[in-house]
């Protein structure tokens, strides 16, 4: 029997501004998911937050895109939104872009990262959640985890992953996707995913030579684009991802090593700036300086028959202190640019922010150069 691991997240109200999720909202979510567990709709769950995003982690037997699971998440977010409105929280329900549930939560605002797979004897799984950035922020670390031998030693010395992996890449502007094999098509993959605002890694699959089923993903990233749904800036996508580890896959340490750079991502203040992605513990996942810098948390679970152990807060390790310190130095450097690129995003990426309203205001004052 296959198990489904789902992360469904939404910003239903910030406390204060865009900093955190209020405890009342997490309590509402915990009660809703506990009731769903009692009714056996889900097997297990964990509720957390990354910055101002409420994160629902669930295991179940319903498969991906299951109406019952998505409806549970939608109802949870709606109830949390009501409480957020009562508390006067900022942007209450900003990720709920439709008035009624239509059978699938995708395209309605919340982010979704789900995978269905056959459990191994031991199943380590890591839930990554980000705040103040976009799905393309996962491109570099996922590439490093599953395709870069300088990050993942197993690609060289472990026969079970030596043949590499297959990457499903989405063109989120043209709504197309392509499957690329590594290492054979490594350069083609890099040609796409280096343009992280358009091409994003959606899934990673084992190859036929692996002992794992090639149709079952080993990594999945949420790819919802709020600006394309809403037509204007309503917040960055704040993506989530699920990565399986060990036994025919990169080791846990190789998975986490992919986030050791503090690489530059877009998002940050008003979704309009570049800054370093800082790996932090859950307690430090509150974006305050210039609504940032962007954060990523990692919760590690062992899963058995769909039941989850207590999560391990993996980025709480002091081994990531240097990465955090470097991220803070980069933050200070980037901030000194103020409204200038490359701190502010290039004009092409500002289309769905509030900047076009400024340009409209000035439009009639522009005169032809003779």
NULUM-92855 format. One line per 10 residues: their letters; for each residue y, z, x of N, C-alpha, C. Coordinates in steps of 0.2 Angstrom, whole numbers, plus 5000, padded with zeros to 4 digits. Layout:
<torlos>
a	Y/Z/X/Y/Z/X/Y/Z/X  ...
</torlos>
This chain:
<torlos>
xxxxxxxxxx	4994/5000/5004/5000/5000/5000/5006/5000/5004  5011/4996/5003/5017/4995/5007/5022/5000/5004  5027/5002/5009/5032/5007/5007/5039/5004/5008  5043/5005/5004/5050/5003/5005/5055/5008/5007  5059/5007/5012/5064/5011/5015/5071/5008/5013  5075/5012/5009/5081/5009/5007/5087/5013/5009  5092/5010/5011/5099/5013/5012/5103/5010/5007  5106/5013/5003/5112/5010/4998/5118/5015/4999  5123/5012/5001/5129/5016/5002/5135/5013/4998  5140/5018/4997/5147/5015/4994/5152/5021/4996
xxxxxxxxxx	5158/5018/4996/5164/5022/4996/5166/5024/4989  5165/5030/4987/5167/5031/4980/5173/5036/4979  5176/5037/4985/5182/5042/4985/5182/5046/4992  5188/5045/4995/5189/5048/5002/5192/5055/5001  5191/5059/5006/5193/5066/5006/5195/5068/5013  5202/5069/5015/5207/5066/5011/5208/5058/5014  5212/5054/5011/5212/5047/5013/5205/5044/5014  5204/5041/5020/5198/5038/5022/5194/5042/5026  5194/5049/5027/5191/5053/5032/5184/5055/5030  5183/5058/5025/5176/5061/5023/5174/5060/5016
xxxxxxxxxx	5168/5062/5015/5165/5062/5008/5165/5069/5006  5168/5071/5000/5169/5078/4998/5162/5080/4996  5160/5087/4998/5154/5090/4996/5151/5089/4989  5156/5089/4984/5154/5089/4977/5150/5082/4976  5153/5077/4980/5149/5070/4979/5142/5070/4981  5142/5073/4987/5135/5073/4990/5130/5077/4986  5133/5083/4983/5129/5087/4979/5126/5083/4973  5131/5079/4970/5129/5075/4964/5124/5070/4966  5124/5067/4972/5119/5062/4974/5113/5066/4975  5113/5072/4978/5106/5075/4980/5103/5077/4973
xxxxxxxxxx	5107/5079/4968/5103/5081/4962/5100/5075/4958  5104/5069/4958/5101/5063/4955/5095/5061/4959  5095/5061/4965/5089/5058/4969/5083/5063/4968  5085/5070/4968/5079/5075/4967/5076/5074/4960  5080/5073/4955/5077/5071/4948/5073/5065/4949  5075/5060/4952/5071/5054/4953/5065/5055/4957  5065/5059/4961/5059/5061/4965/5054/5065/4960  5057/5069/4956/5052/5073/4952/5049/5068/4947  5053/5063/4944/5050/5059/4940/5046/5053/4943  5045/5054/4949/5041/5049/4954/5044/5042/4954
xxxxxxxxxx	5050/5041/4953/5053/5035/4954/5054/5033/4961  5055/5039/4965/5056/5038/4972/5051/5043/4975  5049/5042/4982/5044/5046/4985/5048/5052/4988  5054/5050/4992/5057/5055/4996/5065/5052/4997  5069/5056/4999/5076/5055/4999/5080/5059/5005  5086/5057/5007/5090/5061/5010/5097/5058/5009  5102/5063/5008/5109/5061/5006/5113/5063/5012  5117/5058/5015/5122/5060/5020/5128/5056/5019  5133/5056/5024/5139/5052/5024/5140/5050/5031  5143/5044/5032/5146/5042/5038/5154/5041/5036
xxxxxxxxxx	5158/5045/5039/5165/5045/5037/5166/5046/5029  5169/5041/5026/5170/5042/5018/5165/5038/5014  5160/5036/5017/5154/5032/5014/5149/5037/5012  5147/5037/5006/5141/5041/5003/5135/5037/5004  5130/5040/5008/5124/5036/5010/5118/5039/5006  5114/5035/5003/5108/5036/4999/5102/5033/5003  5098/5038/5006/5092/5035/5009/5086/5037/5005  5082/5032/5003/5076/5033/4999/5070/5029/5001  5064/5032/5000/5058/5029/5000/5055/5028/4994  5051/5023/4993/5048/5021/4986/5043/5016/4987
xxxxxxxxxx	5040/5014/4981/5034/5009/4981/5037/5003/4977  5043/5002/4976/5045/4997/4971/5047/4991/4974  5047/4990/4981/5049/4984/4985/5057/4984/4985  5059/4978/4989/5066/4977/4990/5069/4974/4983  5075/4975/4982/5079/4973/4976/5076/4975/4970  5073/4981/4970/5070/4984/4964/5076/4986/4959  5075/4984/4953/5080/4985/4948/5081/4993/4947  5075/4996/4946/5075/5003/4945/5079/5007/4951  5078/5005/4957/5081/5009/4962/5088/5007/4963  5090/5001/4962/5097/4999/4962/5101/5002/4956
xxxxxxxxxx	5098/5003/4950/5101/5006/4945/5102/5014/4946  5097/5017/4949/5098/5024/4951/5104/5025/4956  5104/5020/4961/5110/5021/4966/5117/5019/4962  5117/5014/4957/5123/5013/4954/5125/5019/4949  5120/5022/4946/5122/5028/4942/5124/5033/4946  5121/5034/4952/5123/5040/4956/5131/5039/4958  5132/5033/4960/5139/5031/4963/5144/5032/4957  5142/5030/4951/5147/5030/4945/5148/5038/4944  5143/5042/4944/5144/5049/4942/5148/5052/4948  5147/5050/4954/5151/5053/4959/5158/5050/4959
xxxxxxxxxx	5159/5044/4956/5166/5042/4955/5170/5046/4950  5166/5048/4945/5169/5052/4940/5172/5058/4943  5168/5061/4947/5170/5068/4950/5175/5066/4955  5175/5061/4959/5180/5059/4963/5187/5058/4960  5187/5055/4954/5193/5055/4950/5196/5061/4947  5191/5066/4945/5193/5072/4943/5197/5076/4949  5194/5075/4955/5197/5079/4961/5203/5075/4964  5204/5069/4961/5210/5065/4964/5209/5063/4970  5203/5061/4972/5201/5058/4979/5204/5051/4980  5205/5050/4986/5208/5043/4987/5203/5037/4986
xxxxxxxxxx	5205/5032/4983/5201/5026/4982/5195/5027/4978  5195/5032/4973/5189/5033/4969/5186/5027/4966  5180/5026/4968/5176/5020/4965/5178/5014/4968  5181/5014/4974/5184/5007/4977/5178/5002/4979  5172/5005/4980/5167/5000/4981/5163/4998/4975  5165/5000/4969/5161/4998/4963/5166/4993/4960  5164/4987/4961/5168/4981/4959/5167/4978/4952  5162/4981/4949/5160/4978/4942/5160/4984/4938  5161/4983/4931/5161/4988/4926/5154/4990/4924  5149/4986/4925/5142/4988/4922/5137/4985/4927
xxxxxxxxxx	5131/4989/4927/5126/4986/4932/5122/4980/4929  5121/4975/4933/5118/4969/4931/5111/4968/4933  5107/4973/4935/5100/4972/4937/5099/4972/4945  5105/4971/4949/5104/4971/4956/5111/4973/4959  5111/4978/4963/5118/4981/4966/5121/4976/4971  5118/4971/4973/5120/4967/4978/5126/4963/4975  5131/4962/4978/5137/4958/4976/5142/4962/4971  5140/4969/4970/5144/4973/4966/5148/4978/4970  5148/4978/4976/5152/4982/4981/5148/4986/4986  5143/4990/4983/5139/4994/4988/5135/4990/4993
xxxxxxxxxx	5134/4993/4999/5130/4990/5004/5123/4992/5004  5118/4987/5005/5111/4988/5004/5107/4986/5011  5103/4990/5013/5099/4988/5019/5092/4991/5017  5087/4986/5015/5080/4988/5013/5075/4984/5017  5069/4988/5018/5064/4984/5021/5057/4987/5018  5053/4982/5016/5046/4984/5014/5041/4983/5019  5037/4987/5021/5032/4986/5026/5026/4991/5025  5021/4989/5029/5014/4993/5029/5015/4998/5034  5014/5004/5033/5015/5010/5037/5010/5010/5043  5012/5011/5049/5007/5012/5054/5005/5020/5054
xxxxxxxxxx	5000/5021/5059/4998/5028/5059/5003/5033/5060  5008/5031/5065/5014/5035/5066/5020/5030/5065  5025/5032/5061/5030/5027/5059/5037/5030/5060  5040/5029/5066/5046/5032/5068/5051/5026/5065  5056/5029/5062/5061/5024/5059/5068/5027/5059  5073/5023/5061/5080/5025/5062/5085/5022/5057  5089/5026/5054/5094/5024/5049/5100/5024/5053  5104/5019/5054/5110/5018/5057/5115/5017/5051  5121/5021/5052/5126/5020/5047/5133/5020/5050  5137/5015/5048/5144/5014/5052/5149/5015/5047
xxxxxxxxxx	5155/5017/5050/5161/5017/5046/5167/5014/5049  5171/5011/5046/5177/5007/5048/5176/5001/5052  5170/4997/5050/5169/4991/5053/5165/4987/5049  5162/4981/5052/5159/4976/5047/5152/4975/5050  5148/4971/5046/5141/4970/5048/5140/4967/5054  5144/4963/5057/5144/4960/5063/5144/4965/5069  5146/4971/5068/5146/4976/5073/5139/4978/5075  5134/4976/5071/5127/4977/5073/5124/4971/5077  5128/4966/5078/5125/4960/5082/5123/4962/5089  5128/4965/5092/5126/4966/5099/5121/4971/5100
xxxxxxxxxx	5121/4977/5097/5116/4982/5098/5109/4979/5096  5108/4976/5090/5102/4973/5088/5099/4968/5093  5104/4964/5095/5102/4959/5100/5099/4962/5107  5103/4967/5109/5100/4971/5115/5094/4974/5114  5093/4977/5108/5086/4981/5107/5080/4976/5107  5081/4970/5103/5075/4966/5102/5075/4960/5107  5080/4958/5111/5080/4952/5115/5083/4953/5122  5086/4959/5124/5089/4959/5130/5084/4964/5135  5081/4961/5140/5076/4965/5144/5080/4970/5149  5087/4969/5149/5091/4974/5153/5092/4980/5149
xxxxxxxxxx	5091/4980/5142/5091/4985/5138/5084/4988/5137  5080/4983/5135/5073/4985/5133/5068/4983/5138  5066/4988/5142/5061/4987/5147/5054/4984/5144  5053/4986/5138/5046/4984/5135/5045/4976/5135  5051/4973/5134/5051/4966/5134/5048/4963/5140  5048/4966/5146/5045/4964/5152/5038/4967/5153  5038/4974/5152/5032/4977/5154/5027/4979/5149  5028/4978/5143/5024/4980/5137/5021/4974/5134  5015/4972/5135/5012/4966/5132/5013/4965/5124  5013/4971/5121/5014/4971/5114/5020/4968/5111
xxxxxxxxxx	5026/4968/5115/5032/4965/5113/5034/4960/5118  5030/4958/5123/5032/4953/5128/5034/4946/5126  5031/4944/5120/5033/4938/5117/5039/4937/5113  5042/4943/5112/5049/4943/5109/5048/4944/5102  5054/4942/5098/5055/4943/5091/5059/4937/5088  5058/4937/5081/5062/4931/5078/5068/4935/5074  5073/4931/5074/5080/4934/5071/5082/4930/5065  5083/4933/5060/5086/4929/5054/5093/4930/5054  5097/4925/5055/5104/4925/5055/5108/4922/5049  5112/4926/5046/5116/4923/5040/5123/4921/5042
xxxxxxxxxx	5125/4915/5040/5131/4913/5040/5135/4915/5033  5139/4921/5034/5141/4924/5028/5147/4921/5025  5150/4915/5028/5155/4911/5025/5152/4905/5021  5147/4902/5024/5143/4897/5020/5137/4899/5016  5136/4905/5016/5130/4908/5013/5123/4904/5014  5122/4903/5021/5116/4900/5023/5113/4905/5028  5106/4903/5030/5103/4907/5035/5098/4903/5039  5097/4905/5045/5092/4902/5050/5088/4907/5053  5082/4905/5055/5077/4909/5059/5077/4907/5066  5078/4911/5071/5078/4909/5078/5073/4913/5082
xxxxxxxxxx	5070/4910/5086/5065/4913/5090/5067/4915/5097  5066/4921/5099/5067/4923/5106/5061/4925/5110  5061/4923/5116/5067/4921/5120/5068/4913/5120  5064/4910/5117/5064/4902/5117/5071/4900/5115  5074/4903/5110/5080/4900/5107/5086/4905/5108  5085/4909/5114/5090/4914/5115/5097/4912/5116  5098/4906/5119/5105/4904/5119/5108/4901/5113  5104/4898/5109/5106/4897/5102/5108/4903/5098  5104/4908/5098/5105/4914/5095/5112/4917/5097  5113/4917/5104/5119/4920/5106/5125/4916/5104
xxxxxxxxxx	5124/4909/5104/5130/4905/5102/5132/4906/5095  5128/4909/5090/5130/4911/5084/5132/4918/5083  5128/4923/5085/5130/4930/5084/5136/4932/5088  5138/4928/5093/5144/4930/5097/5150/4930/5092  5150/4926/5087/5155/4925/5082/5153/4930/5076  5154/4936/5078/5152/4941/5073/5155/4942/5066  5161/4939/5066/5164/4939/5059/5162/4934/5054  5157/4929/5057/5154/4924/5053/5147/4924/5053  5144/4925/5059/5136/4925/5059/5134/4932/5060  5130/4934/5056/5127/4941/5057/5119/4941/5057
xxxxxxxxxx	5117/4946/5061/5109/4947/5061/5108/4950/5054  5103/4948/5050/5101/4951/5044/5094/4954/5045  5090/4951/5048/5083/4954/5049/5080/4952/5056  5076/4956/5058/5072/4955/5064/5064/4955/5062  5060/4950/5064/5053/4950/5063/5049/4950/5069  5043/4952/5069/5038/4951/5074/5036/4944/5074  5033/4942/5080/5030/4935/5080/5022/4936/5078  5019/4930/5078/5012/4929/5076/5008/4933/5081  5010/4933/5087/5006/4936/5092/5006/4943/5092  5010/4946/5088/5011/4953/5087/5005/4956/5083
xxxxxxxxxx	5003/4962/5084/4999/4966/5080/5002/4968/5073  5008/4967/5072/5012/4969/5066/5012/4962/5062  5012/4963/5055/5013/4957/5051/5019/4954/5052  5019/4947/5053/5025/4944/5055/5030/4943/5049  5027/4944/5043/5032/4943/5037/5035/4950/5035  5034/4955/5039/5037/4962/5037/5042/4963/5043  5049/4964/5040/5054/4965/5045/5053/4972/5049  5056/4972/5055/5056/4978/5059/5063/4980/5060  5068/4977/5057/5075/4979/5057/5079/4975/5052  5083/4978/5048/5087/4975/5043/5094/4978/5043
xxxxxxxxxx	5099/4974/5042/5106/4976/5042/5109/4974/5035  5113/4978/5032/5117/4976/5026/5122/4971/5028  5123/4966/5024/5128/4960/5025/5133/4959/5020  5134/4964/5015/5138/4963/5010/5145/4962/5012  5149/4958/5010/5156/4957/5012/5161/4958/5006  5164/4964/5006/5168/4966/5001/5174/4961/5000  5177/4959/5005/5183/4954/5004/5181/4948/5000  5175/4945/5001/5173/4939/4998/5171/4941/4991  5169/4947/4989/5168/4949/4982/5175/4950/4978  5179/4954/4981/5185/4956/4978/5191/4951/4979
xxxxxxxxxx	5191/4947/4984/5196/4942/4984/5202/4944/4988  5202/4951/4990/5207/4954/4994/5205/4960/4997  5209/4963/5002/5206/4968/5006/5205/4975/5001  5199/4977/5001/5197/4983/4998/5194/4988/5002  5194/4987/5009/5190/4991/5013/5185/4987/5017  5184/4989/5023/5179/4986/5027/5172/4987/5024  5167/4984/5027/5160/4984/5024/5156/4990/5026  5158/4993/5031/5155/4999/5033/5147/4999/5033  5144/4994/5037/5137/4993/5036/5132/4998/5038  5126/4997/5036/5120/5001/5037/5114/4997/5040
xxxxxxxxxx	5110/5000/5044/5104/4996/5046/5098/5001/5047  5092/4998/5046/5086/5001/5047/5082/4998/5053  5080/5002/5058/5076/5000/5063/5070/5004/5064  5064/5000/5064/5058/5004/5066/5056/5004/5074  5053/5009/5076/5052/5010/5083/5045/5011/5085  5043/5010/5092/5037/5012/5095/5031/5008/5093  5025/5008/5096/5019/5005/5094/5020/4998/5092  5021/4993/5097/5022/4986/5096/5029/4985/5094  5034/4989/5095/5041/4988/5094/5045/4992/5100  5051/4990/5101/5055/4994/5106/5054/5002/5105
xxxxxxxxxx	5054/5005/5110/5053/5013/5110/5060/5016/5107  5060/5022/5105/5065/5025/5102/5071/5025/5107  5070/5027/5113/5075/5027/5118/5078/5020/5119  5074/5014/5118/5077/5008/5119/5081/5006/5113  5079/5008/5107/5083/5007/5101/5090/5010/5102  5090/5016/5104/5097/5020/5105/5101/5017/5110  5098/5015/5116/5101/5012/5121/5106/5006/5119  5104/5003/5114/5108/4997/5112/5115/4999/5110  5116/5005/5109/5123/5008/5106/5126/5012/5112  5124/5011/5118/5127/5015/5123/5133/5012/5126
xxxxxxxxxx	5135/5006/5124/5141/5003/5127/5148/5005/5124  5148/5006/5117/5154/5007/5114/5158/5001/5113  5155/4996/5111/5157/4989/5111/5163/4988/5106  5167/4983/5107/5173/4982/5103/5170/4979/5096  5173/4981/5091/5171/4979/5084/5178/4978/5080  5178/4974/5075/5183/4974/5070/5183/4979/5065  5189/4981/5062/5189/4985/5057/5195/4990/5058  5193/4997/5059/5198/5002/5060/5203/5002/5055  5209/5003/5057/5215/5004/5052/5216/4998/5047  5215/4999/5041/5216/4994/5036/5212/4988/5037
xxxxxxxxxx	5206/4989/5040/5202/4983/5042/5205/4978/5046  5210/4979/5050/5214/4974/5053/5214/4975/5061  5210/4979/5064/5211/4980/5071/5204/4980/5074  5204/4979/5081/5198/4979/5085/5198/4986/5089  5193/4989/5089/5192/4995/5093/5185/4996/5095  5183/5001/5099/5177/5003/5101/5172/5006/5096  5166/5005/5095/5161/5008/5091/5159/5014/5094  5160/5020/5092/5158/5026/5095/5152/5029/5092  5147/5030/5095/5141/5034/5093/5142/5041/5092  5141/5044/5087/5143/5051/5086/5138/5055/5081
xxxxxxxxxx	5138/5061/5082/5134/5065/5077/5137/5065/5070  5133/5067/5065/5135/5067/5058/5141/5071/5057  5141/5077/5061/5147/5081/5060/5154/5078/5063  5153/5074/5067/5159/5070/5070/5160/5064/5067  5157/5062/5062/5158/5055/5059/5164/5056/5054  5169/5058/5056/5175/5058/5052/5181/5054/5056  5183/5049/5053/5188/5044/5056/5195/5046/5055  5198/5049/5060/5205/5052/5059/5210/5048/5063  5209/5047/5069/5214/5044/5073/5215/5037/5071  5221/5035/5068/5222/5028/5066/5216/5026/5061
xxxxxxxxxx	5214/5031/5057/5208/5030/5053/5202/5027/5057  5201/5030/5063/5196/5028/5068/5195/5033/5073  5192/5030/5079/5190/5024/5080/5183/5023/5076  5181/5017/5075/5175/5015/5071/5169/5020/5074  5165/5022/5069/5159/5027/5071/5152/5024/5069  5147/5026/5072/5140/5025/5070/5136/5031/5071  5132/5033/5066/5128/5038/5067/5121/5036/5066  5116/5040/5069/5109/5038/5069/5104/5044/5067  5101/5043/5061/5096/5048/5059/5089/5046/5060  5085/5049/5064/5078/5048/5065/5073/5051/5061
xxxxxxxxxx	5069/5048/5058/5063/5051/5054/5056/5049/5056  5052/5053/5055/5045/5051/5055/5043/5050/5048  5039/5045/5046/5037/5044/5039/5030/5043/5038  5027/5046/5033/5020/5046/5032/5019/5046/5024  5015/5041/5022/5014/5039/5015/5021/5040/5011  5026/5037/5014/5033/5037/5011/5037/5044/5011  5033/5049/5014/5037/5056/5015/5040/5056/5021  5046/5059/5021/5051/5059/5027/5051/5066/5030  5051/5066/5037/5052/5073/5040/5060/5074/5039  5062/5080/5041/5069/5081/5042/5072/5077/5047
xxxxxxxxxx	5078/5074/5046/5081/5069/5050/5083/5073/5057  5082/5069/5062/5085/5071/5069/5092/5067/5070  5097/5071/5071/5104/5068/5072/5104/5065/5079  5102/5059/5080/5100/5057/5087/5106/5056/5092  5112/5054/5089/5118/5053/5093/5121/5060/5095  5118/5066/5093/5121/5072/5094/5119/5074/5102  5115/5070/5105/5113/5071/5112/5119/5070/5117  5119/5075/5121/5125/5075/5126/5124/5068/5131  5118/5065/5131/5118/5059/5135/5123/5054/5133  5125/5054/5127/5130/5049/5124/5137/5052/5125
xxxxxxxxxx	5138/5057/5129/5145/5060/5130/5149/5055/5134  5146/5051/5139/5150/5047/5143/5152/5041/5139  5148/5038/5134/5149/5033/5130/5155/5035/5125  5155/5041/5123/5160/5043/5119/5167/5044/5122  5167/5046/5129/5173/5047/5133/5176/5040/5134  5171/5035/5136/5174/5029/5137/5177/5026/5131  5174/5027/5125/5177/5024/5119/5183/5027/5117  5184/5034/5119/5191/5037/5118/5196/5034/5122  5194/5032/5129/5199/5029/5133/5201/5022/5131  5196/5018/5128/5197/5012/5126/5201/5012/5119
xxxxxxxxxx	5200/5017/5115/5204/5018/5109/5212/5019/5111  5213/5023/5116/5220/5024/5118/5223/5018/5121  5219/5014/5125/5222/5008/5128/5223/5003/5122  5219/5002/5118/5220/4997/5112/5226/4999/5108  5226/5006/5106/5232/5008/5102/5239/5006/5105  5239/5006/5112/5245/5005/5115/5248/4998/5114  5243/4993/5111/5246/4987/5109/5249/4986/5103  5249/4992/5099/5252/4992/5092/5250/4986/5088  5255/4982/5085/5254/4977/5081/5252/4970/5084  5251/4970/5091/5250/4964/5095/5242/4963/5095
xxxxxxxxxx	5240/4957/5095/5233/4955/5097/5232/4957/5104  5226/4958/5106/5220/4958/5103/5218/4965/5099  5223/4970/5099/5221/4976/5095/5221/4974/5087  5227/4970/5085/5227/4968/5078/5222/4961/5078  5219/4960/5073/5214/4955/5072/5218/4948/5072  5215/4942/5075/5219/4936/5074/5220/4934/5067  5225/4930/5066/5227/4928/5060/5221/4925/5055  5217/4922/5058/5211/4919/5054/5207/4925/5051  5207/4930/5054/5203/4936/5051/5207/4940/5047  5214/4939/5046/5218/4943/5042/5219/4940/5035
xxxxxxxxxx	5216/4935/5033/5217/4932/5027/5216/4936/5021  5211/4941/5022/5209/4945/5016/5212/4952/5017  5217/4953/5021/5220/4959/5022/5227/4959/5018  5231/4963/5019/5237/4963/5015/5243/4959/5018  5241/4957/5024/5246/4952/5028/5248/4946/5024  5244/4943/5021/5247/4937/5017/5252/4938/5012  5253/4944/5010/5258/4946/5005/5265/4946/5009  5264/4948/5015/5271/4948/5019/5273/4941/5021  5268/4937/5022/5269/4930/5024/5272/4926/5017  5269/4928/5011/5272/4925/5005/5279/4927/5004
xxxxxxxxxx	5281/4933/5006/5288/4936/5005/5293/4932/5010  5290/4930/5016/5294/4926/5020/5294/4919/5020  5289/4916/5016/5288/4909/5016/5294/4905/5014  5298/4906/5010/5304/4902/5008/5309/4902/5013  5309/4907/5018/5314/4907/5023/5312/4903/5029  5306/4900/5029/5304/4896/5035/5307/4889/5034  5310/4886/5039/5313/4880/5039/5309/4875/5044  5309/4869/5042/5306/4864/5047/5310/4863/5053  5306/4863/5059/5309/4862/5065/5310/4855/5067  5317/4853/5068/5319/4846/5069/5320/4845/5077
</torlos>
